[in-house]
Amino acid sequence: MGIVAGLDSSPAFTRIVVCDTDTGAVLRQGYAPHPLDVPDGAPRPSDVDPQAWLLSLGEAAGGGLLEGVQAIGVSTQANAVVPLDAQGNTVRPAMAGADKRAQVAAADLIDALGGREAWAQAVGCVPQAARPVTKLRWLAKNEPENASRTAVLLQAHDWLVWQLLGRPVRRTTDRGGASGTGYWSAATGAYRPDLVELALGHQVALPEVIGPAEAAGTTPEGLLISAGTGETMAAAFGLGIGLGDAVVSLGASGSVMAVHTEALADQTGMITSLADATGMHLPVVTTLNAVRALRGTAELLGLPGLEALSELALTSTPGSHGLVLLPYLEGERTPNLPHTAGTLAGLRRESMKAAHLARASFEGMLCGLADALDVLRGRGVAVRRIFLLGQAAELPAVQAMAPSLFGVQVVVPQPADYAAIGAARQAAWALGAAQGTLDPRTPPAWHGAAAQVLEPGDDLAVGQAVRQQYVAVREQTHPGAFRA
């Protein structure tokens, strides 16, 4: 038996899991918040000193947590850019998070290359405010001196891996992280340095993209460090999803991703074509409105929270007595309707009850995510099983409605640090490949996540009828929205 560790450096904290290399069993865990002066509930800052990540890592690993560990994998927040000068020093704080400052820069970049389709064909994704390539454009326009000093670009997991290895000359990244930058193509497996120059104004050094089972290097103490990856890819790897599996994540916004055999170019920009942590592909479709639609409805009805909304919704019946909520409260990305608003249709005297509106909010949220699933299915992505993640996945109303509305088996994993577990699994793979005990083409077969399994059963026809009711309203209010 060997021992490996996976660390997940999120925007707010570092979690570390120490796992058995053979089974994936979690042996020890560590946790530490990032030392940022941010009040509870306040948004995380867009500019972060990367040293905060190292300080948090050191605290989380305290007390001998890493004793006996042979390899470490690193997972970090997506889209955090660390610009370095020619000597390897940070030019400015890391540009992290969604960073709404860059919204104008995104529109500029889309126009500069000739439109959304040109970007989708080039790198599999269309610039948005959070995308690293967009942040480079913002940097060039707003901090030209810092932009001109930038000689090397790393993402958060690249920087942490580089620091753990003692800042070697060789800098690396992985396919998953590279595919989210906006200047590396999952379809071709190559950088587009011309897009970096388009955004930043000049060429820079970019990290070498290594394979899923390759090691980034070994520390002077002999500790192997694997390639690392982004949180999304690490969580998918930690869950153990494969072909035929999709993950539906319920946050304020929602996302749907699935394992696929090839990269997908989507001229509408609804699909972001990412690479996963295994050598496959991970197309992602995002909706802007998921749990925020539930919270808005709960506030409108004067309910104390989502649990009360769920309980009330289950006193209604499928179809909500004809009420349909199109939950486009913040505009929408799927379909691409950035300036639209939500719609409540089907109001009749008998449907004007709190319970029906409560249920319509759940049905609307899930039907919107089913639309996102259909975008992937329409491009040939097989979806036979759905993993449902997020705090709202535990709500009885979500669990009662999701299988019939999605039309397939729904799996609700028990809460766990799946990104950290995925990072540890990557470390075990790299360690085994280096030792010759694992095939570099096949990851270690760890135990799957403990989960509740929900089947659509006899409710499938009912769910299809609810979807048809939703689609009819959507087509009436936004005709051809999915034919753009």
C-alpha positions as CSV (number, residue, x, y, z in Angstrom):
1,M,0.0,0.0,0.0
2,G,1.2,3.5,-0.9
3,I,0.0,6.9,0.4
4,V,-0.7,10.0,-1.7
5,A,-2.2,13.4,-1.0
6,G,-4.5,15.6,-2.9
7,L,-4.9,19.3,-2.2
8,D,-7.7,21.5,-3.4
9,S,-7.0,25.3,-3.2
10,S,-10.3,26.9,-3.7
11,P,-11.0,30.7,-3.5
12,A,-11.7,30.5,0.2
13,F,-9.7,27.6,1.7
14,T,-7.3,24.7,1.2
15,R,-8.5,21.1,1.8
16,I,-6.1,18.2,1.8
17,V,-6.9,14.5,1.8
18,V,-4.4,11.7,2.3
19,C,-5.5,8.5,0.5
20,D,-4.5,4.9,0.1
21,T,-3.1,4.5,-3.5
22,D,-4.9,1.1,-4.1
23,T,-8.5,1.9,-2.9
24,G,-8.7,5.7,-2.6
25,A,-9.8,5.3,1.0
26,V,-9.3,8.7,2.8
27,L,-6.9,8.2,5.7
28,R,-6.4,11.7,7.0
29,Q,-7.7,15.2,6.2
30,G,-6.6,18.8,6.6
31,Y,-8.2,22.2,6.2
32,A,-7.2,25.9,6.5
33,P,-8.9,29.1,5.3
34,H,-7.1,31.4,3.0
35,P,-5.7,34.4,5.1
36,L,-7.8,37.0,3.3
37,D,-9.6,39.7,5.3
38,V,-13.1,39.1,3.8
39,P,-16.3,39.2,5.9
40,D,-18.5,36.1,5.9
41,G,-20.7,36.0,2.9
42,A,-18.8,38.8,1.1
43,P,-17.5,38.2,-2.4
44,R,-13.9,37.1,-2.7
45,P,-11.5,39.7,-4.1
46,S,-10.6,39.6,-7.8
47,D,-6.9,40.3,-7.0
48,V,-5.2,37.8,-4.6
49,D,-1.5,37.5,-3.5
50,P,-0.6,33.9,-4.4
51,Q,1.4,33.7,-1.2
52,A,-2.0,33.4,0.5
53,W,-2.4,30.0,-1.2
54,L,1.0,28.8,0.1
55,L,0.3,30.0,3.6
56,S,-3.1,28.2,3.7
57,L,-1.5,25.1,2.2
58,G,1.2,25.1,5.0
59,E,-1.4,25.5,7.7
60,A,-3.7,22.7,6.2
61,A,-0.7,20.3,6.1
62,G,0.4,21.0,9.7
63,G,0.6,18.4,12.4
64,G,2.4,15.8,10.3
65,L,-0.6,15.4,7.9
66,L,1.8,14.5,5.0
67,E,3.9,12.0,6.9
68,G,4.6,9.0,4.7
69,V,3.1,10.6,1.6
70,Q,4.9,9.6,-1.6
71,A,3.1,11.9,-4.1
72,I,0.9,15.0,-4.2
73,G,-1.7,16.2,-6.7
74,V,-2.9,19.7,-6.9
75,S,-6.3,21.0,-7.7
76,T,-7.1,24.7,-7.7
77,Q,-9.8,27.3,-8.5
78,A,-10.3,27.8,-12.2
79,N,-9.4,31.0,-14.2
80,A,-6.9,32.4,-11.8
81,V,-4.0,34.0,-13.8
82,V,-0.6,34.6,-12.2
83,P,1.6,36.9,-14.4
84,L,5.3,36.6,-13.8
85,D,8.2,38.7,-14.9
86,A,11.4,37.3,-16.5
87,Q,12.9,36.5,-13.1
88,G,9.8,34.5,-12.0
89,N,8.4,37.2,-9.6
90,T,4.8,38.1,-9.6
91,V,4.1,41.2,-11.7
92,R,0.9,41.9,-9.7
93,P,-1.5,40.0,-7.6
94,A,-3.2,37.0,-9.3
95,M,-6.3,37.8,-11.2
96,A,-8.9,35.4,-9.8
97,G,-12.6,34.7,-9.8
98,A,-15.2,35.8,-12.2
99,D,-13.7,39.4,-12.3
100,K,-16.6,41.4,-13.8
101,R,-14.1,44.1,-14.6
102,A,-13.2,42.2,-17.8
103,Q,-16.7,42.2,-19.4
104,V,-15.8,44.9,-21.9
105,A,-12.5,43.2,-22.6
106,A,-14.4,40.0,-23.5
107,A,-16.6,41.8,-26.1
108,D,-13.4,43.4,-27.5
109,L,-11.7,40.1,-27.9
110,I,-14.7,38.5,-29.6
111,D,-14.8,41.3,-32.2
112,A,-11.1,41.3,-32.6
113,L,-11.0,37.7,-33.8
114,G,-14.1,38.0,-36.0
115,G,-16.9,36.8,-33.7
116,R,-18.0,33.9,-31.5
117,E,-17.7,31.2,-34.1
118,A,-14.1,32.1,-34.8
119,W,-13.2,31.7,-31.1
120,A,-15.2,28.4,-30.9
121,Q,-13.3,27.0,-33.9
122,A,-9.9,28.3,-32.6
123,V,-9.9,27.1,-29.0
124,G,-13.4,25.6,-28.2
125,C,-14.6,28.4,-26.0
126,V,-15.8,32.0,-26.4
127,P,-14.2,34.7,-24.2
128,Q,-16.1,35.6,-21.1
129,A,-15.1,37.9,-18.2
130,A,-13.7,35.0,-16.2
131,R,-11.5,33.5,-18.9
132,P,-7.7,34.0,-18.5
133,V,-7.4,35.3,-22.1
134,T,-9.9,38.0,-21.3
135,K,-8.1,39.0,-18.1
136,L,-5.0,39.5,-20.2
137,R,-6.9,41.9,-22.5
138,W,-8.1,43.8,-19.4
139,L,-4.5,44.0,-18.1
140,A,-3.2,45.4,-21.4
141,K,-5.9,48.1,-21.5
142,N,-5.8,49.1,-17.8
143,E,-2.3,48.3,-16.5
144,P,-0.1,48.6,-19.6
145,E,3.1,48.7,-17.5
146,N,2.3,45.5,-15.7
147,A,1.3,43.9,-19.1
148,S,4.6,44.9,-20.6
149,R,6.6,43.4,-17.7
150,T,4.7,40.0,-18.0
151,A,7.0,37.4,-19.4
152,V,5.4,34.2,-18.1
153,L,1.8,33.1,-17.6
154,L,0.7,30.5,-15.1
155,Q,-2.6,29.4,-13.6
156,A,-3.1,28.8,-9.9
157,H,-2.3,25.1,-10.0
158,D,0.7,25.6,-12.3
159,W,2.1,28.2,-9.8
160,L,1.5,26.0,-6.8
161,V,3.1,23.0,-8.5
162,W,6.1,25.1,-9.5
163,Q,6.5,26.4,-5.9
164,L,6.3,22.9,-4.4
165,L,9.0,21.8,-6.8
166,G,11.3,24.7,-5.8
167,R,10.7,27.0,-8.8
168,P,12.5,24.9,-11.4
169,V,13.3,26.1,-14.9
170,R,10.6,23.8,-16.3
171,R,7.1,25.0,-15.8
172,T,4.2,22.7,-16.5
173,T,0.4,22.5,-16.7
174,D,-2.2,19.9,-17.7
175,R,-4.7,19.6,-20.5
176,G,-7.6,20.3,-18.3
177,G,-6.2,23.6,-16.9
178,A,-4.9,24.6,-20.3
179,S,-8.2,24.1,-22.0
180,G,-9.9,26.8,-19.9
181,T,-7.4,29.5,-20.7
182,G,-8.8,30.7,-24.1
183,Y,-5.4,30.2,-25.7
184,W,-5.0,26.4,-25.8
185,S,-7.2,24.1,-27.9
186,A,-8.4,20.8,-26.6
187,A,-9.1,19.8,-30.2
188,T,-5.6,20.3,-31.5
189,G,-3.7,19.9,-28.2
190,A,-1.7,23.1,-29.0
191,Y,-1.4,26.6,-27.8
192,R,-2.5,29.6,-29.8
193,P,0.2,32.1,-28.9
194,D,-1.3,34.5,-31.5
195,L,-4.3,34.8,-29.2
196,V,-2.1,35.6,-26.2
197,E,-0.5,38.4,-28.3
198,L,-4.0,39.6,-29.4
199,A,-5.0,39.9,-25.8
200,L,-1.8,41.0,-24.0
201,G,0.1,42.8,-26.9
202,H,3.2,40.6,-26.9
203,Q,4.4,37.0,-26.7
204,V,5.1,35.3,-23.4
205,A,6.4,32.0,-22.1
206,L,3.7,29.4,-21.5
207,P,3.9,26.2,-19.4
208,E,4.5,22.9,-21.0
209,V,1.3,20.8,-21.3
210,I,2.0,17.3,-19.9
211,G,-0.1,14.2,-20.0
212,P,-2.6,13.0,-17.3
213,A,-0.3,10.4,-15.8
214,E,3.0,12.4,-16.1
215,A,4.8,13.9,-13.2
216,A,5.6,17.6,-13.1
217,G,8.7,16.7,-11.2
218,T,10.1,15.5,-7.9
219,T,11.0,17.6,-4.9
220,P,14.5,17.6,-3.4
221,E,13.0,15.3,-0.7
222,G,11.9,12.8,-3.3
223,L,8.2,13.7,-3.2
224,L,6.6,13.2,-6.7
225,I,4.3,16.0,-7.8
226,S,1.7,15.2,-10.5
227,A,0.5,17.5,-13.3
228,G,-2.3,19.1,-11.3
229,T,-5.5,20.4,-12.8
230,G,-8.5,22.7,-12.3
231,E,-11.2,22.1,-9.7
232,T,-13.8,21.1,-12.3
233,M,-11.6,18.4,-13.8
234,A,-10.4,17.2,-10.4
235,A,-14.0,16.9,-9.1
236,A,-15.0,14.9,-12.1
237,F,-12.0,12.6,-11.7
238,G,-12.7,12.2,-7.9
239,L,-16.3,11.3,-8.6
240,G,-15.1,8.7,-11.1
241,I,-17.4,9.7,-14.0
242,G,-16.8,8.2,-17.4
243,L,-18.4,7.9,-20.8
244,G,-22.2,8.1,-20.5
245,D,-22.0,10.1,-17.3
246,A,-22.9,13.8,-16.9
247,V,-22.6,16.0,-13.8
248,V,-25.3,18.6,-13.1
249,S,-24.1,21.2,-10.6
250,L,-26.6,23.3,-8.7
251,G,-25.1,26.6,-7.6
252,A,-26.5,30.1,-7.9
253,S,-25.9,29.4,-11.6
254,G,-25.9,25.9,-13.0
255,S,-23.6,23.8,-15.1
256,V,-23.8,20.5,-17.0
257,M,-20.7,18.6,-18.1
258,A,-20.1,15.2,-19.5
259,V,-17.3,13.0,-20.5
260,H,-16.9,12.7,-24.3
261,T,-14.4,11.2,-26.8
262,E,-13.7,14.4,-28.7
263,A,-13.6,18.2,-28.4
264,L,-16.7,20.0,-29.5
265,A,-16.7,23.3,-31.4
266,D,-19.9,25.3,-30.9
267,Q,-20.5,28.5,-32.8
268,T,-23.2,29.7,-30.4
269,G,-20.7,29.6,-27.5
270,M,-23.1,27.6,-25.3
271,I,-20.6,24.7,-25.1
272,T,-17.2,25.3,-23.6
273,S,-14.9,22.5,-24.9
274,L,-12.6,21.5,-22.0
275,A,-10.3,18.6,-21.6
276,D,-10.6,16.3,-18.6
277,A,-8.0,14.9,-16.3
278,T,-7.8,11.5,-18.0
279,G,-7.1,12.2,-21.6
280,M,-10.7,12.5,-22.6
281,H,-12.9,15.7,-23.1
282,L,-15.3,17.5,-20.9
283,P,-17.8,19.7,-22.7
284,V,-19.6,22.1,-20.3
285,V,-22.8,24.0,-20.7
286,T,-23.7,26.7,-18.2
287,T,-27.0,28.3,-17.2
288,L,-27.0,31.6,-15.4
289,N,-30.0,30.7,-13.3
290,A,-30.3,27.7,-11.0
291,V,-30.6,28.1,-7.2
292,R,-30.9,31.9,-7.5
293,A,-34.4,31.2,-9.0
294,L,-35.3,29.1,-6.0
295,R,-34.0,31.8,-3.6
296,G,-35.9,34.5,-5.4
297,T,-39.1,32.5,-5.2
298,A,-38.7,31.8,-1.5
299,E,-38.2,35.5,-0.9
300,L,-41.2,36.4,-2.9
301,L,-43.3,33.9,-0.9
302,G,-41.9,35.1,2.4
303,L,-40.4,31.7,3.2
304,P,-37.4,31.3,5.5
305,G,-35.3,29.2,3.1
306,L,-35.0,26.5,0.4
307,E,-36.1,23.7,2.7
308,A,-39.4,25.4,3.3
309,L,-39.8,26.1,-0.4
310,S,-39.1,22.4,-1.1
311,E,-41.7,21.3,1.4
312,L,-44.3,23.7,-0.1
313,A,-43.5,22.6,-3.7
314,L,-44.2,19.0,-2.9
315,T,-47.8,19.8,-1.9
316,S,-48.5,20.8,-5.5
317,T,-48.7,18.4,-8.4
318,P,-46.5,17.9,-11.5
319,G,-47.0,20.7,-14.0
320,S,-47.8,23.2,-11.2
321,H,-51.4,23.5,-12.4
322,G,-50.2,25.0,-15.6
323,L,-47.7,27.5,-14.1
324,V,-44.4,27.7,-16.0
325,L,-41.4,29.7,-14.8
326,L,-38.7,30.4,-17.3
327,P,-36.0,31.3,-14.8
328,Y,-34.0,33.7,-16.9
329,L,-33.7,36.2,-14.0
330,E,-30.2,37.3,-14.8
331,G,-30.4,37.0,-18.6
332,E,-29.4,33.6,-19.8
333,R,-26.5,31.7,-21.5
334,T,-28.4,28.6,-22.4
335,P,-30.1,29.7,-24.6
336,N,-28.0,32.7,-25.3
337,L,-30.3,35.5,-24.2
338,P,-28.1,37.9,-22.2
339,H,-30.6,40.7,-22.0
340,T,-33.8,38.8,-21.4
341,A,-35.9,38.5,-18.2
342,G,-37.8,35.7,-16.6
343,T,-41.3,34.7,-17.5
344,L,-44.2,33.4,-15.4
345,A,-46.8,31.9,-17.8
346,G,-50.1,30.0,-17.3
347,L,-51.6,32.2,-14.6
348,R,-55.2,31.3,-14.0
349,R,-57.3,31.8,-10.9
350,E,-56.9,28.1,-9.8
351,S,-53.1,28.2,-10.3
352,M,-52.5,31.4,-8.3
353,K,-51.4,29.5,-5.1
354,A,-48.1,29.6,-3.4
355,A,-47.6,25.9,-3.7
356,H,-47.9,26.0,-7.4
357,L,-45.4,28.8,-7.8
358,A,-43.0,27.0,-5.4
359,R,-43.2,23.9,-7.6
360,A,-42.9,25.9,-10.8
361,S,-39.6,27.3,-9.6
362,F,-38.1,23.9,-9.1
363,E,-39.5,22.6,-12.4
364,G,-38.3,25.7,-14.2
365,M,-34.8,25.4,-12.8
366,L,-34.5,21.7,-13.7
367,C,-36.1,22.2,-17.1
368,G,-33.5,24.9,-17.8
369,L,-30.8,22.4,-16.9
370,A,-32.5,19.7,-19.0
371,D,-32.2,22.2,-21.9
372,A,-28.5,22.4,-21.2
373,L,-28.3,18.6,-21.3
374,D,-30.1,18.5,-24.6
375,V,-27.4,20.9,-26.0
376,L,-24.9,18.2,-25.3
377,R,-27.1,15.4,-26.5
378,G,-27.7,17.2,-29.7
379,R,-23.9,17.1,-30.4
380,G,-23.8,13.3,-29.9
381,V,-22.8,13.2,-26.2
382,A,-24.2,10.1,-24.5
383,V,-26.0,10.8,-21.2
384,R,-27.2,7.6,-19.4
385,R,-26.6,8.7,-15.8
386,I,-26.5,12.0,-14.1
387,F,-24.5,13.0,-10.9
388,L,-26.3,15.8,-9.1
389,L,-24.1,18.1,-7.1
390,G,-24.5,21.1,-4.9
391,Q,-26.4,21.8,-1.6
392,A,-29.7,22.0,-3.4
393,A,-29.2,18.4,-4.6
394,E,-30.2,17.3,-1.1
395,L,-33.6,19.0,-1.3
396,P,-36.5,16.5,-1.4
397,A,-38.2,18.5,-4.2
398,V,-35.1,18.3,-6.4
399,Q,-34.7,14.6,-5.8
400,A,-38.4,14.0,-6.5
401,M,-38.5,15.8,-9.8
402,A,-35.0,15.5,-11.3
403,P,-35.1,11.8,-12.5
404,S,-38.3,12.2,-14.5
405,L,-37.4,15.6,-15.9
406,F,-33.9,14.5,-16.9
407,G,-35.2,11.1,-18.1
408,V,-32.3,9.0,-16.7
409,Q,-30.9,7.6,-13.5
410,V,-29.8,10.4,-11.1
411,V,-27.0,9.8,-8.6
412,V,-26.7,12.1,-5.6
413,P,-23.2,11.5,-4.1
414,Q,-22.6,12.0,-0.4
415,P,-20.9,15.3,0.3
416,A,-17.1,14.9,0.1
417,D,-14.0,16.8,-1.0
418,Y,-14.2,15.4,-4.6
419,A,-11.7,17.9,-6.1
420,A,-9.1,17.0,-3.4
421,I,-9.9,13.3,-3.9
422,G,-9.4,13.7,-7.7
423,A,-6.1,15.4,-7.1
424,A,-5.0,12.5,-4.9
425,R,-6.1,10.0,-7.6
426,Q,-4.0,11.8,-10.2
427,A,-1.0,11.7,-7.8
428,A,-1.6,7.9,-7.4
429,W,-1.7,7.5,-11.2
430,A,1.5,9.4,-11.7
431,L,3.2,7.6,-8.9
432,G,2.1,4.2,-10.3
433,A,3.2,5.1,-13.8
434,A,6.6,6.3,-12.6
435,Q,7.0,3.0,-10.7
436,G,5.8,0.9,-13.5
437,T,2.9,-0.6,-11.5
438,L,0.1,1.3,-13.5
439,D,-0.5,1.7,-17.2
440,P,-0.1,5.5,-18.0
441,R,-3.3,5.1,-20.2
442,T,-5.5,3.8,-17.3
443,P,-6.1,5.5,-14.0
444,P,-6.2,3.6,-10.7
445,A,-9.6,2.0,-10.1
446,W,-10.7,3.6,-6.9
447,H,-13.9,2.9,-5.1
448,G,-16.8,5.1,-6.4
449,A,-18.4,7.8,-4.4
450,A,-21.1,6.7,-1.9
451,A,-24.4,7.9,-3.3
452,Q,-28.1,7.8,-3.3
453,V,-29.5,6.4,-6.6
454,L,-32.8,7.7,-8.0
455,E,-34.6,6.1,-10.9
456,P,-37.3,7.9,-13.1
457,G,-39.5,4.8,-12.9
458,D,-43.2,5.3,-13.7
459,D,-42.9,9.1,-13.5
460,L,-41.0,9.3,-16.8
461,A,-44.1,10.1,-18.9
462,V,-45.2,12.7,-16.3
463,G,-41.7,14.3,-16.5
464,Q,-41.9,14.4,-20.3
465,A,-45.2,16.2,-20.2
466,V,-43.8,18.8,-17.8
467,R,-40.9,19.3,-20.1
468,Q,-43.2,19.7,-23.1
469,Q,-45.2,22.3,-21.2
470,Y,-42.0,24.2,-20.4
471,V,-40.7,24.0,-24.0
472,A,-44.0,25.3,-25.4
473,V,-43.7,28.4,-23.2
474,R,-40.1,28.9,-24.1
475,E,-40.7,28.6,-27.8
476,Q,-43.7,31.0,-27.6
477,T,-41.7,33.7,-25.7
478,H,-38.2,33.1,-27.3
479,P,-38.9,31.3,-30.7
480,G,-35.8,29.7,-32.2
481,A,-33.7,30.4,-29.1
482,F,-31.8,27.1,-29.6
483,R,-31.4,27.5,-33.4
484,A,-29.1,30.6,-33.2
